[in-house]
Amino acid sequence: EAGVTQSPTHLIKTRGQQATLRCSPISGHTSVYWYQQALGLGLQFLLWYDEGEERNRGNFPPRFSGRQFPNYSSELNVNALELEDSALYLCAPSSRGPGELFFGEGSRLTVL
Amino acid sequence: AQTVTQSQPEMSVQEAETVTLSCTYDTSESDYYLFWYKQPPSRQMILVIRQEAYKQQNATENRFSVNFQKAAKSFSLKISDSQLGDAAMYFCAYRSGWNQFYFGTGTSLTVIP
């Protein structure tokens, strides 16, 4: 069974640019959660998609957005990048029901 | 909203010894799930152990076990016979009945050879 795949693994952008991060889940996992993890810190909840719909979002500005595709892959978009957006972005799909999250290796975003 | 508290930012343990990481949570739900995740340095976060709130029996996975005290809303992780590979950041997580996850701030575990 293939694991969760995130791309790109590393991304360097300058302030004001836009970044797109992608996540391919494990087969059968219809929900996906996105988290931001700043260096040395915990996980901050960004977005939750289930069956193509946004179910909840964390306390982040609207320039953080995303979507989930019919094949349950997902992407996270960050517009108007700011220096403090530099972080590891983790995608974590989950199956329907009371399952755990399966994390990808993350995308490291650096904003210069 | 539910909150998850890990009161130990850092812990250390001698190799082969036992260490317990603490986690408490606040909830009004009766049906939920609890998890411990491990994040080694620069590596992928993986599930260590899970506990269903309706189960009274504490979960065990090899050297990892939990002490789940539902009334006290406590969910500690015990690592027995600690190994160098156990060094990592450990996160306690709560999954609500609405499928929302809440994470603690993490405990950094150092294993001393």
Contacts between the chains, C-beta under 8 A, distances in Angstrom:
chain1	res1	chain2	res2	distance
A	31	B	99	6.9
A	33	B	101	6.4
A	35	B	103	7.9
A	41	B	105	7.7
A	42	B	91	7.0
A	42	B	103	6.0
A	42	B	104	7.0
A	42	B	105	4.3
A	42	B	106	5.1
A	43	B	91	6.9
A	43	B	103	4.6
A	45	B	101	7.2
A	45	B	102	7.9
A	45	B	103	7.8
A	48	B	99	7.8
A	48	B	100	7.2
A	50	B	99	7.5
A	55	B	99	7.7
A	56	B	100	6.3
A	90	B	45	6.9
A	92	B	45	8.0
A	94	B	99	7.5
A	98	B	33	5.2
A	98	B	52	7.2
A	98	B	95	6.5
A	98	B	99	8.0
A	100	B	33	7.7
A	100	B	35	5.6
A	100	B	47	5.0
A	100	B	50	5.7
A	100	B	95	7.7
A	101	B	35	7.8
A	101	B	37	8.0
A	101	B	47	7.8
A	101	B	93	7.6
A	101	B	101	6.4
A	102	B	47	7.8
A	103	B	37	7.7
A	103	B	44	5.9
A	103	B	45	4.1
A	103	B	46	7.3
A	104	B	44	7.2
A	105	B	43	7.6
A	105	B	44	4.8
A	106	B	44	7.6
